Amino acid sequence: MKPTFRWLAAAALALAGATASAQPWPNKPIRFVVPFAPGSATDQIGRAFAEKMAATLGQGVVIENKPGASGMLGAAEVAKAAPDGYTFLVGTNSTNAALKFLMKKLPYDQDTAFAPVGFLGSVPLMVAVNNDVPAKTLKELVALAKGKPGQVSFAYASTSQQVSSEMLASMAGIRLNAIPYKAGPAAMTDLIGGQVNIFTADFGVTVPQHKAGKIRGLAVTSTKRAAAVPELPTVNEALGLKDYELIAYFAVFAPAGTPADVIAKVNQAINAAANAKDLQARFESIGFDIDPGTPEQLAARNKAETVKWERAIREAKIEAQ
């Protein structure tokens, strides 16, 4: 090829690249990484919002599940992704508040790796047991565990599930046997089957099984009874405590460095989805409190939650792994 033609070819490629980069965002599908398994509350919530957001943004929002290590694997994937507006994290209290206190070393800096985009909402957890466990109340369960130190087991697949159980054990003065799982749905399967005795998990996982009679709910982790299961007392009520509370939350984060105008557009799409009546109705039965806002509000909320989770983990005497 002659030099003139080579120059023309290079110029054409550069022009094509400039034209592609100049196309308005988004010009291809957007990836939402869910750091927990299909069927988990994070997955259910992420998919519901993604469907609504796709209509607003004019591009598909594709859910990609990357479960493992209490959400760390999926979060690490987003932390190292290009900040081009096409990869986001459906984060939780696990990935964006608690993990730094539960892991000796994270593959990313939890405080600087992500840009806050928008809060989705929060939901309490339910303390549930296998139907064959003889305890019919939380007080009876505590008494059972005191009589069998270290023999009563609990499952967990996320930090909220782990910390809620360890907090309960610490405040009630009992010792439980912790059984880690890669995914919440698998832990629920084993609770129903009797392989584990206790599973404290968010309402998205527990309420349907409790109402179907496949497990026995004993209490909720909020400070007030939940409208989704009003028959269940709070942990504080059941045990005569004052300071027990643990709520799981969900939010969208982007890799640090993602353009501010992109973050603003995604935040607008989150808020539009949150205001959809059918999405609200879908999650009302599991007590999911939809509460969107600005990126700045999420940043402030997440900072406060990080302090809260550090205290909870310290007081429950959970050692970093």
N, C-alpha and C positions, 0 to 999 in steps of 0.2 A: 504493500500500500504506500502510495506517495505521501510525503509529509503533509501536503495540503489536505488530502483526504483524511489522514489520521487526525489532523487538527479539527476538521469538520465533524468527524465521528465523536471525538472527545467532547466537543462543544455540544453536540446533540444529546449525548448522555448526561452531561451536566445540566442542560436545560430540562431534560426529562426528570432528573432528580429534584431540581428546584421546583418544578411544577407539582410533583407528587407531594413534596414537603409543604407546599403552599396550600394544598387542599385543606378545607376546613375540617377541624376535628369534630366528631369522629368520622373517619372514612373507612373503617373496618371494624369487625366485632371486638368487643371489650371483654377482657377476661377477669372474672371475679374468683379469686382463690378462696375456697372454704377450707380451713385447716382442720376440719373434723369430717367424720364419715357421712355418707349418704344416710338420710333418715334422722340425723341429729337435729337438735333445735337450730343450731347455726345454719345447717344445710336447708332446713325448711324455710327459715326466715330469709336467708340469702336468695333462694330461688324465687320466693314470692316477690321480693323487692326487685330482683333482676328482671323479671317478666314485665313489671310495670315500668321500670326505668328504660327498658329497650324501646318502648313505644314513645317515650318522651325524647330520647336521644337519637332515635332514627337509625340505630344499629343494634344488632343482637348483643345481649350481655350473657356470656357463656359461663356457667358454673363449672369450676374444676376442683374436685375434692383432693386434698393432699393431707390426709390424716396422719397422726403419729406424734408421740412425745408431747402430749397435752397441747397440741397446736403449734409446736415449735417448728416442725418441718415445713408446714405451709407458710408460716410467717417468714421463715428464712428465705423461701422461694421468692416472696414478694420483695423482701428487703434488698435482694440482689438484682431484681428486675430493672430494666431500663425505665427511667421516669418519663415515659412518653405518653402517658394517659391511656394506656391500653392494658394495664395490669393493676388490680386493686386487691386488697385483703378484706374479707369479711371477718374483722377481728372481734375479740371478746376480752373479758377480764383476764382470761388465761394468757393470750398472746401479747396483750398490750398493757397489763398492769402487774400480774402476779409472777410470771415466769422468771423474771430477773431475780426473784427471791427464792425460787424453788430449784433453780439450776446453778451449778457452780460456774458454768461458762455457757453463754449463748453465742450462736454463730453470727449474731448481729447486735448492735447497740439498740436496745429497746427504746431508749429515750430520743435517739436521733435518726433512726432508720426509716421512720414513717412520717408522713404528713397527714394530719387529721382531715377527713373529708366530711363525714356526717354521722351523727348518732342515729341508730335505728330504734332501740328500745331496750327494755329490761324485763326480766321474769323471775319470780321466786323459784325455789327448789322445793321438792317434797322428800321427806325422809320416808322411805318405803322399805318393806320387808317381804320376804318370801311368805306365801300363805301358810306354810308349815311351821314357821317360827311361832312358838307358843305365846309370845308377847302380843297383846291386843292394844296396848298403849305405849307411848314412848317411855313413860315411867317404868312400865314393866320390862321394856327392852333394856333399859339401863340396869335394872335389877338383875336381869338375866346375864348381861355382860359382866357385871361385878362378880357374879358367881362363877364365871368361866373366863378369867382374865386371858386375853389374847386368843381366845377360841372362836369368838363371834366375828365373822368376816364382813368387810364392806368392799364394794367394787368402786372403782373410779377410772374415768378416761379423760378427765379434764381437771384443771386446777380448782374450779368451783366445786366439783364433786369431791375432790380430795380434801380441800381446805374445810368445806362445810362439815365433813365427817370427822376430821381431826379436831376441829373447833369444838364440836359436840362432845367428843370423847374427853377432851381436855377439861371443858367446863363441867362435865358430869362426873369426872373422876373415874373414868373407865379406860380400859386398854383394848383396842380392836385390832384385828388382823387385816391389813390393807392388801387388796388384790388389784394390781393395775391392769387396765385393758387398753387396747389401741382405739377402740370405738365404743361410744355410749350404747348404741343398739345391741352390740354383742354383750355388754355388761347386763343390759336389761334381759336379754335372752337367758343368761345364766341365773339372774335373780328369779325369773319365772320358773326355771328348771330346778332351782334349789342348790346350784353350785356355789352361790354366795348367799349370805343372810340379809345384808342391807345394801341398798343403793340409794344415795341421795342425789337426785338429778333434777334438772329443770322440768317445768311443767309440760313442755313439748314432748318429752319422752315418757313422763310418768302418768300424767292425767288420763290419757286414753286407756292405759293398762289398769289403772286404779278403778276407773269407772266400769271397765269390763270385768272386774273381779279377779284379774290374773295376778295382782299383787295387792298388798294391804298398805295403804298410806297411813302414816301415824301422825305427821305434823308437817307444817310448812316453815320455811326459813325466814320469812318476812316478819316484821314487827306487828302486822295486822293480819287477820284472817283473809284468805283470798276468795274472791267471788267465784272463781272457777271450782273451788272445793271448799265451800263454807263449813262443811261438817268437820274439817280437820283443824285442830288448834295450832297455834304457833308453837315453836320450840319453847319460847319463854313461858307461855301458858302451861304447857304440858309439864315442864320441869321446875316451874317457879323461878325462872331466871329473869334477868332484866336486859342484858346486853348482847344477847345472841341475835345476829342478823347477817344474812348473806344473800345477795341478789346477783344473778348473772346478767351481764349486759352485752350488747352487740352493736358494732359500729363499723363504718367503712374507712379504711386507711389506704393511702397511696405510698409508693416509694418516695423517699425524700427527694426533693428536686423536681417533682411533677409541677408543670406550669400552673400558676394560680388561676388562670382563666379556665383551665380544664377542671380543676378542683371545684370552682364555683359552679360550673355547668353540671357536674355530677351531684353536687350538693342540692342544686335545684331539682334534679330528677329524683333524688331521695325524698325530698320534701313533698313533691307531687305524688309519689307513690304512697307516702305515709298518709296523705289526705284522702286516698281512695277508699270509699265506703266498703267495697267488697274485700279489700285487704284487711281493713280493720275488723270486719265481721269474721274473717277467716281465723284470726288469732285471738279473738275475744274469749273463746271457750277455754284457752290454755293460760289465760291471765297475762298475756304479753302486752306490756304497757308501751305503746308506740309513742315516741317522744323525740321527734327530729329537731334540728336547730342548725346553727351555723358551724363552720369549721372551727371558729374561735371558741364557741361554746363547748364543742367536743374536746378541744385541747385542754380547756380548764377542767372539764369533768374528768378526763382521763388522768390528769395530774392528781386530782383529789382522790380518785379511785386507787391510784398507785400507792399513795400514802396509806389508805385504808387497808389495802390488801397486804402491804408490808406488815402492818400492825397485827392483822389477823393471823398471818403466817408465823410471826414471832411469838405471839401469845399461845398459839397452838403447838409451839415447840417442834415445828416441822423442819427437818434438816435438809439443806440443799443437796441435790443428788449430783 
